[in-house]
Amino acid sequence: MNLILELVVGIVRAVTKVTLIALAALFALGVLCGALVLVAVAVIRYLLTGRKPAVWATFSQFRNSAQQFRAGRWPGAGGPARPGDADIVDVQAYEVRTVISVPLASKTRE
């Protein structure tokens, strides 16, 4: 009797595992198909209207703003010159000392 019970429990576990794996694969396939449909709709909309999708514009803006932190873009790193570099002027640095004026003692009138 114990052998039959173990056999039934083993079969139920195997069927449960196979069912869960099949459902997970079906879910993943559904998500991929949904993403594919969204990309297709975005591409068709781009082709019809001529406007890039908002996601594309956002990532392009992020990539352009991150350019300043890439290698060769630091000031003095010897990277390629940018169009706005003509506005930069180097000057000689010097120390500015503050002068504290002390009021002279007032002279008394004699």
LUMFINU-127220 format. One record per residue: residue number from 1; residue in three letters; x, y, z of N, C-alpha, C in turn. Coordinates in pm, whole numbers, plus 50000, padded with zeros to 5 digits. Layout:
SITE  num  residuo    n_x    n_y    n_z   ca_x   ca_y   ca_z    c_x    c_y    c_z
SITE  NUM      Ala      X      Y      Z      X      Y      Z      X      Y      Z
...
This chain:
SITE  num  residuo    n_x    n_y    n_z   ca_x   ca_y   ca_z    c_x    c_y    c_z
SITE    1      Met  50082  49882  50000  50000  50000  50000  50087  50126  50000
SITE    2      Asn  50195  50123  50077  50285  50236  50085  50353  50261  49950
SITE    3      Leu  50386  50157  49878  50449  50167  49747  50355  50233  49647
SITE    4      Ile  50228  50198  49651  50129  50256  49559  50110  50405  49591
SITE    5      Leu  50107  50439  49719  50092  50579  49760  50211  50664  49713
SITE    6      Glu  50332  50613  49728  50451  50684  49682  50451  50701  49531
SITE    7      Leu  50403  50601  49459  50395  50608  49314  50295  50716  49271
SITE    8      Val  50179  50720  49337  50078  50821  49303  50129  50961  49336
SITE    9      Val  50195  50978  49451  50249  51108  49491  50356  51152  49391
SITE   10      Gly  50441  51061  49347  50545  51092  49249  50485  51135  49116
SITE   11      Ile  50379  51068  49074  50313  51103  48947  50247  51241  48958
SITE   12      Val  50182  51267  49071  50118  51397  49091  50223  51509  49092
SITE   13      Arg  50336  51487  49157  50443  51587  49159  50498  51613  49019
SITE   14      Ala  50518  51507  48943  50572  51521  48808  50473  51597  48719
SITE   15      Val  50345  51564  48731  50244  51633  48650  50236  51780  48690
SITE   16      Thr  50246  51808  48820  50242  51946  48868  50361  52026  48816
SITE   17      Lys  50482  51966  48820  50601  52034  48771  50591  52062  48621
SITE   18      Val  50547  51964  48546  50534  51981  48402  50430  52088  48371
SITE   19      Thr  50321  52090  48445  50216  52189  48424  50266  52329  48455
SITE   20      Leu  50338  52346  48566  50391  52477  48603  50496  52526  48502
SITE   21      Ile  50581  52436  48455  50680  52474  48355  50611  52515  48225
SITE   22      Ala  50509  52441  48186  50436  52474  48064  50365  52609  48079
SITE   23      Leu  50306  52636  48195  50239  52765  48217  50340  52881  48219
SITE   24      Ala  50456  52860  48278  50559  52964  48280  50609  52993  48138
SITE   25      Ala  50629  52887  48060  50672  52907  47921  50564  52978  47841
SITE   26      Leu  50439  52942  47865  50328  53007  47795  50319  53155  47833
SITE   27      Phe  50339  53186  47960  50337  53325  48005  50451  53405  47942
SITE   28      Ala  50572  53349  47943  50687  53417  47884  50664  53439  47735
SITE   29      Leu  50611  53340  47666  50582  53353  47524  50476  53460  47500
SITE   30      Gly  50376  53468  47586  50274  53572  47574  50330  53711  47593
SITE   31      Val  50420  53727  47690  50484  53857  47714  50569  53897  47593
SITE   32      Leu  50645  53803  47539  50726  53832  47422  50640  53870  47302
SITE   33      Cys  50530  53800  47282  50439  53833  47171  50377  53971  47191
SITE   34      Gly  50339  54002  47313  50285  54135  47342  50386  54245  47314
SITE   35      Ala  50511  54223  47354  50615  54322  47327  50639  54336  47177
SITE   36      Leu  50634  54226  47106  50652  54229  46961  50540  54308  46894
SITE   37      Val  50418  54292  46941  50304  54366  46886  50321  54516  46915
SITE   38      Leu  50363  54551  47036  50384  54692  47071  50493  54756  46985
SITE   39      Val  50601  54683  46962  50708  54735  46878  50659  54752  46735
SITE   40      Ala  50582  54655  46685  50529  54665  46549  50436  54786  46535
SITE   41      Val  50352  54809  46635  50261  54924  46631  50340  55054  46635
SITE   42      Ala  50446  55059  46717  50528  55181  46726  50599  55208  46594
SITE   43      Val  50649  55103  46530  50719  55120  46402  50621  55167  46294
SITE   44      Ile  50504  55107  46290  50404  55147  46190  50361  55292  46213
SITE   45      Arg  50342  55328  46340  50304  55466  46371  50415  55562  46331
SITE   46      Tyr  50541  55523  46356  50654  55606  46317  50659  55624  46165
SITE   47      Leu  50635  55517  46094  50639  55526  45948  50526  55612  45893
SITE   48      Leu  50410  55606  45956  50296  55684  45906  50303  55832  45944
SITE   49      Thr  50347  55861  46067  50347  55999  46113  50481  56069  46094
SITE   50      Gly  50589  55994  46089  50722  56053  46076  50781  56100  46207
SITE   51      Arg  50711  56079  46317  50761  56117  46449  50819  55996  46519
SITE   52      Lys  50936  56013  46581  50998  55902  46654  50918  55875  46781
SITE   53      Pro  50915  55749  46825  50845  55717  46950  50907  55792  47068
SITE   54      Ala  50828  55818  47169  50874  55894  47286  50987  55822  47358
SITE   55      Val  50983  55690  47361  51089  55614  47427  51222  55639  47356
SITE   56      Trp  51220  55638  47224  51340  55663  47145  51395  55802  47175
SITE   57      Ala  51309  55900  47179  51352  56037  47205  51410  56050  47346
SITE   58      Thr  51350  55982  47442  51399  55989  47579  51539  55930  47591
SITE   59      Phe  51560  55812  47532  51691  55748  47540  51794  55825  47458
SITE   60      Ser  51754  55888  47349  51847  55969  47271  51891  56091  47352
SITE   61      Gln  51797  56152  47421  51831  56268  47505  51923  56227  47619
SITE   62      Phe  51898  56112  47679  51984  56063  47787  52124  56035  47734
SITE   63      Arg  52134  55972  47617  52263  55940  47559  52341  56067  47526
SITE   64      Asn  52271  56168  47473  52338  56293  47440  52386  56367  47565
SITE   65      Ser  52308  56365  47671  52349  56434  47793  52459  56359  47866
SITE   66      Ala  52472  56229  47844  52577  56150  47909  52708  56156  47832
SITE   67      Gln  52710  56217  47714  52832  56226  47632  52945  56296  47707
SITE   68      Gln  52913  56394  47789  53018  56471  47856  53097  56388  47955
SITE   69      Phe  53044  56275  47999  53113  56193  48098  53188  56075  48036
SITE   70      Arg  53185  56062  47905  53257  55953  47839  53404  55987  47828
SITE   71      Ala  53486  55886  47800  53630  55904  47791  53664  56006  47683
SITE   72      Gly  53758  56094  47714  53801  56194  47619  53716  56319  47619
SITE   73      Arg  53614  56325  47701  53527  56442  47704  53556  56532  47823
SITE   74      Trp  53648  56494  47911  53679  56579  48026  53762  56696  47980
SITE   75      Pro  53748  56809  48041  53827  56926  48002  53976  56896  48013
SITE   76      Gly  54051  56925  47908  54195  56902  47908  54233  56758  47881
SITE   77      Ala  54139  56671  47846  54170  56532  47823  54219  56508  47681
SITE   78      Gly  54218  56609  47597  54268  56593  47461  54168  56530  47368
SITE   79      Gly  54044  56534  47402  53940  56478  47316  53912  56570  47198
SITE   80      Pro  53828  56527  47110  53795  56612  46995  53726  56740  47039
SITE   81      Ala  53754  56846  46965  53698  56976  47001  53549  56978  46975
SITE   82      Arg  53476  57041  47063  53332  57056  47047  53304  57194  46989
SITE   83      Pro  53186  57213  46931  53156  57343  46870  53158  57459  46968
SITE   84      Gly  53124  57439  47093  53118  57548  47190  53252  57580  47255
SITE   85      Asp  53360  57511  47217  53490  57534  47280  53549  57671  47247
SITE   86      Ala  53506  57736  47141  53560  57867  47105  53521  57972  47208
SITE   87      Asp  53419  57949  47287  53375  58046  47386  53456  58040  47515
SITE   88      Ile  53542  57940  47528  53617  57921  47652  53748  57998  47643
SITE   89      Val  53779  58077  47747  53900  58157  47750  53978  58120  47875
SITE   90      Asp  54107  58088  47856  54193  58059  47970  54251  58189  48023
SITE   91      Val  54255  58203  48153  54313  58321  48216  54410  58277  48323
SITE   92      Gln  54502  58366  48357  54599  58337  48461  54530  58350  48597
SITE   93      Ala  54545  58249  48681  54484  58251  48813  54572  58330  48910
SITE   94      Tyr  54513  58404  48997  54587  58475  49100  54503  58476  49227
SITE   95      Glu  54573  58494  49337  54507  58490  49467  54455  58629  49502
SITE   96      Val  54334  58632  49549  54274  58758  49591  54280  58763  49743
SITE   97      Arg  54349  58863  49792  54362  58876  49937  54264  58983  49985
SITE   98      Thr  54201  58952  50094  54110  59051  50151  54187  59139  50248
SITE   99      Val  54164  59264  50239  54231  59360  50327  54130  59404  50432
SITE  100      Ile  54168  59383  50555  54081  59424  50665  54125  59563  50709
SITE  101      Ser  54036  59656  50696  54071  59793  50735  54034  59812  50881
SITE  102      Val  54130  59859  50955  54109  59883  51097  54094  60034  51113
SITE  103      Pro  53986  60080  51174  53972  60224  51192  54081  60279  51283
SITE  104      Leu  54138  60387  51240  54242  60450  51322  54176  60513  51445
SITE  105      Ala  54253  60521  51546  54201  60585  51667  54176  60732  51636
SITE  106      Ser  54061  60776  51673  54027  60914  51643  54114  61009  51725
SITE  107      Lys  54160  61105  51655  54245  61203  51725  54158  61296  51808
SITE  108      Thr  54203  61323  51921  54129  61414  52007  54168  61556  51975
SITE  109      Arg  54076  61642  51978  54105  61782  51949  54162  61848  52074
SITE  110      Glu  54263  61922  52050  54328  61986  52164  54286  62127  52180
